[in-house]
Amino acid sequence: MNAPPTTVRGPRRFGWPKRVFSQVLLMQLTIITGVTALVTGLFLAPLSDQLDDQAMRRALAIAQSTAAQPQIASSLLTTAPVPDGPVQTVAERIRRSTGAEYVVVMDRRGVRWSHTDTARIGAVVSTDPSTALAGRSVMEIDSGTLGRSARGKVPLRDEADRIVGAVSVGIAYDSVRARLLAAIPGLLAYAGGALAVGALAAYLISRRLQRQTHDLAFSDISALLTEREAMLHSIREGVVALDRTGRIRLLNDEAQRLLGLGPDAAGRPLDEALGAGRTADVLAGRVVGHDLVTVRGTRVLLANRMPTDDGGAVATLRDRTELENLGRELDSTRGLIDALRAQDHEHANRLHTLLGLLELEMHDDAMEFVTEVVGVHRATAEQVTEKVHDPLLAALLVGKTTVAAERGVALRMAPGTLLPDRLVDPRGLVTVVGNLVDNALDAAAGSMDARIEVELRADGRTVVLRVHDSGPGIPSGSHESIFMEGWSTKELPAHGKRGLGLPLVRRLAERQGGSVSVSDSPEGGAVFTVVLPEALGERAPDGMATPAQPATAGETP
C-alpha cells in the first residue's frame, strides 16, 4: 500500500498580527505595561531619597535629644573618658531605647567619651567633627568605623551655652535599605493589580472592537473602504446615508444629480438640504412604504429606505422619469388606438352610407354628406388655430378635441381664449395643458352633458390657463392633496403608478415662478387655474415675436 503523503511544515513564524482586534489589544497591553513600569520606577526613585532623609532626620533628632541632657555636658567636664563612666552609661541607655546604631559623645578635641565598642572610648573619632564643634548641625550619609550609616551631629553646650563638645548619632544604613526593599513587593503588587485591571479593560475594549469590525484586518478595512467608494460612485442608483439625527452622512454622484445637491450637502440636516416636501419626508422616514414615488424638480424618483443598527438609515433612489413618460405615452397611445378604432367604425359607416347614396344615384345628397363631414373637422381645426397661434399647442388641442369627441365629451375653447405665438417655453406649456386636459377628460367621461372648456389668454407677458370639466369635482378637503405624488382616485394603469400628472404640472409652473390652484365650479366639476408669469417673450420692434429663450441648463420640459 502507498503511504499517505507527509506534509512538511516549516517553523511557525511570529510576527505583527493582522487582525484589528489583535493589533489593538497588543498595542494597549504594550502601552499599559510601559506606563506601569514607568510609574513604578518614578515612584521608587524618590522613595529611596525619602527613606535616607527620614533616617538622617531621625539620627539628628536623637542627637539633639542627647545633647539636651544637662548631666552629659557636666559629666564631660568633670569625669574622664572611661568605659564605665556616666557619659557612656547615659549614651548607651539612649542608644538602646531609640534603636540607633551608635551614640558618640566627644569633647572639643574629638576624643570619644562614649561608643558602642568600649575599646574605642578615649580615641579620636574617625570623621571630621569640626562643623558640629563650630555650632552647626549636620545630616549626612557617611562611612565610619561601624560602616555606612545615616548620621546626625549637633554641638554639645554647657549651662553657660558654651560648646564643650559634640554628639554624633548613627542609624545603620542596612535598615534603611531593608525598608526600601520591604516596600518594593507591596508596590509591585499594586502595579501588578493596576496592570491586570488595565489588561482586562484593554481586552474588553478590543473584543467590542472585534465585534464592531467583524474581526477584519486593517488591510481588509482599507480594501472595503476603497471598494465602497468605487461602488457608490459607479452605480446608477442614488444612495443617501443618514445618521441618527437626520444629517446627511454620504451621498454618491447619482444622488447628487437626482436631488440637485452638491458635495457640500454632506453633514447638513436633510430638511435643510432638500427643503420641505415629500422627497424630504420619504428620505427621513416620515412616509413609510416600499417603492415610494416622489417628484424632485422635473424628475420622478422611486425611493426605498432601510434603517441601520446605529439609528441612521440608507435610502436608494431610482430615476423613473423616462419610464413614467413612457407609461403616460403608452396610456395616451392606448387612448388614441381606442379612438382610431372607434373612428374606423365611424368611417366605415360613413363609407357605407356614401356607397349607398351613390348606388341609389343620389349624387347631390352624397356631395352634401361628404361636405358636412369634412366641414365639421375643418371647423374644429380653424376654431382652435384662430384662438391659439402657437402651432404645437394648437395641434395638441385639435388632437385632444378629436379624442374627447370619440369618448363622448365635448371639448371647446372658452370665448375669451386668445394666445399669441410668443411662448418662451412652448413644450412646457404643452405638458401642462396635456396633463390637465387628460385629467379633465377622465373626470368628465360618462357624466351627463360631458364637456370640457379650455381658456388660454395673455395678460401682458403672463399666460393664464383655465380648464373646466363637468365631472364630479374634487373631494372635500383634498384640494391640496391632489398635488402630492401618488394621490389618485383612478385605478392603477399597466405601468403601476398614478398621481404624477398634477405634481409635475405644479413643478413646471413653480419653475417658471407661477402657481396652480383648483376650485369647485358652481355648475359642477372642477376648475384648474395655472398662472405663468413671464411665459411670453417680448415683441420685436418690427412686429415679429422675439425667439423663445432656451430652457435653463439642466432642466427638461
Buried (B, 14 or more C-beta within 10 A) or exposed (E): EEEEEEEEEEEEEEEEEEBBBBBBBBEBBEEBBEEBEEBBEEEBEEBBEEBBBBBBBBBBBBBBBBBEBEEBBBBBEEEEBEBEBBBBBBBBEBBEEBEBBBBBBBBBEBBBBBBBEBEBBBBEBEBEBEBBBEEEBBBBBBEBBBEBBBBBBBBBBBEEEEBBBBBBBBBBBEBBBEBBEEBEEEBBEBBEEBBEEBBEEBBEBBEEBBEEBEEBBEEBEEEEEEEEEEEBEEEEBBBBBBBEEBBBBBBBBBBBBBBEBEEEBBEBBBBEBBEEBBBBBBBBBEBEEEEBBBBBBBBBBBBBBEEEEEEBBBBBBBBBBEBBBEBBEEBBEEBBEEBBEBBEEEEEEBEEBBEEBEEEEEEEBBEEBBEEBEEEEEEBBEBBBEBBBBEBBBBBBBBBBBBBBBBEBBBBBBEEBBBBBBBBBBBBBBBBBBBBBBBBBBBBBEBEEBBBBBBBBBEEBBBBBBBBBBBBBBEEEEBEEBBBBBBBEEEEBEBEBBBBBBBBBBBBBEBBEBEBBBEEBEEBBBBBBBBBBBBBBEEEEEEEBEEBEEBEEEEEB
